[in-house]
Amino acid sequence: MTGRPAERPGPDAGKEAWREWARAEWEQIDAAQLSAGVVDHLARFVPLRTAPTLVIYYPMSHELDVTRLLTERHRPATLAATRTPTAGPLTAHLLGRWPLERHRYGFLQPQADTPQLDAGAVDAVLVPGLCFSRDGTRLGHGAGYFDEFLASLAPHALKLGVTPTRLVLDRLPRLPHDVAMTHLATESGVWAVGE
């Protein structure tokens, strides 16, 4: 944790101003410490525990680590993780007996030849972000990988934004193609958006 908190953007600020602010906030956060609390809440969240198919992410260095869910007792029948390609859309690939590789940005992910999960078969997905708003708006890094993947999910799929409580905001800029989360998961708990 380094640096000084940046000034929060005003109500009319665009996404880039919010990204700059959120990145400065992440520098003040001990992601490893908060991750355990988030995973504890996720492991007890009944809709996630009973989802037949769950997609997780392997974290970048500043993101909350949800991979401890892989060792929890209540694992779904089908478990997959996202894969971020050099070019093309983000995909989900099965976890289990297949090896992982290190992405050029340092995080782990399934190898390209690992069996791919059809997006329509996903019942729940854990989604990282720089910050989220109470109505489920997600602010990512701006590459659009997750937005495209989330748009391809079936309507019933749970979309859980994973973030520290201090990065859940009242409002964020939202574009027509942005896909809202159905739930937010923080070290304070898991709740449906709008609650």
N, C-alpha and C positions, 0 to 999 in steps of 0.2 A: 504494500500500500504506500503510494507516494503521491506527491503533488498536493494541490489545493483544489477544493471544489470549485467548479466553474459556475458562473451565474446562469440560472435557469432561463431558457428562452421565453419570450413573451407569447401571448396567445395566438398571434398571427405568424409566428416563425415557421419556416419550412422544415422539411425533413433533415436537411444537412445541418442546420443549426442544432436540432435535437440530437442528431448523431454525435456531433462534437461534444455537446453537454454530457450525453450518456457515456461516452468513452472516458471522459474525465471522472465521472462518478464511479465507473468500474475500477479505476485506479485506486479508489478509496476502499474497495470491498475485498474482504478475504473470502474468495469464492470457495476455497477448500473447506473452510469452517461452516459456511452456510449450506453447502451441498448436503451434508449429513441430515440436517433438519428437513430440507426439502424432500429428500428421499424417504425419510420416515413418514412424512405426510402422504406422499404418493403411494407408498406401500400399504397404507391403511385406507386409501380412497377406493371404496367398493366398486364403482363403475370401472376403474382402471384394473383392479384385481380380477374382475370378471370378464374383461374384454378378451375375446378369443385371439385377437391379433393386435400386437403392440409394436410400434416403431419407435425406437429411441434414437438419440444422436450421441456420438462421441464428442466430448467438448473440446473447443479451442481453449487456449491457456487461460483466458479470462472468464469463461463460461462456467455455469454451475454443472457439476458432474453428476449425472443421473445413472451412471453405469453400475452403481451398487445394486440397482434393481435387478441386475442379472443374477445376483446371488440370493435374492429374496425367495422365500418359500412359495409365494403365490405367483408363480410365473405363468404367463399366458401360454396357450397351446402353440402359438406361432409367435416368434420373436424375431424382429428384423431391426436393421440400423440403416440410417441414411448414408448415401454415397454421393459426394460432390465431385463431379467430373471436371476435367480441364475445360471441356466444352460440352454443351448440351444440358438437359434437365437433371435435377436432383432425382435420384431413384432410391428405392428401399430394397435391401438385400437380406436374405435370411442369415441368422446368426446360429452358431452351433459348432459344427465340425469344420467349418471353412476358415481359412486364415484371414487375418486383417493386414492392411498395409498402412503406411504413414503417408498422409496427404502432404503436399508441398508446404502447407501452412502449419504442419506439425501435429495435427490431430489424427487419430486412427479412424479407419473406415473399412468396410468390406472391399475385397478385391473385385475388379470388374467382372470376373468370370464366376462369381458367387451367384447362385440362383436368385433371380429378381422376384420381388413380391408385387403383384398387381395392385396398383393404388386403390382400386375399387374394393379390395379385400381388407383394407386397413380399418380396424375398429377404433383404434386410439393411437395418437402420435404425440410425442413430447417435442416441443418446439423451442429452441433457444431464441433469444433476441436481445438487442441492446436495452430495450425497455418496452413496456406494454401500457395500454390505458385500461381503465376499468370497464370500458365497453368491448374489450378484446382486440383493439387495434394493436398490431405488432410493428415495431420499428426494428428492422434488420440492418445489415451492413450495406444494403443497396444493390446487391447483385441480382436479386429476384429469384434465387434458387428455391427457397422455401415457398414463396408465393405461388409459383407455378405448380409445385408438388401439391400444396394444400388445395389448390383449385381443382385438382384431379381426383380428390378423395370423394367417397360416397357421402351423401348428405347426413347419414347417421354417425359418421366418424367423430369421435371426441378429439378436439384439438386443444392441447394443454400448453399454454405459454409458461415457460419456466424462467423465473427471474427473482432477484431479491425484492423484498417488500418495498424497499425505498425506491425501486425503479418501476413501481406501478403508479401511474399518473392519472390525473383526472381526464386529461384529453391529449391526443396526439394528432398530427395531420394524417388524413386518411384519403387515399385515392380509390377510384372505382374498382381497380383490380386487386386491392388489398383484401386478403381473406381474414376474417375475424376469428379469434380463438373462441372456443365454447367455454373454456375454463382457464383459470390462472393458478399456478402452483408456486408458492414461495415458502420461506422458512416459517411463515405464520400459518400456513394451511393451504388447502385446495378449495376453490369455490367457483361456482358458475359466474360468468361475466354478468355484470349488471347488479350483482348482489351487494 
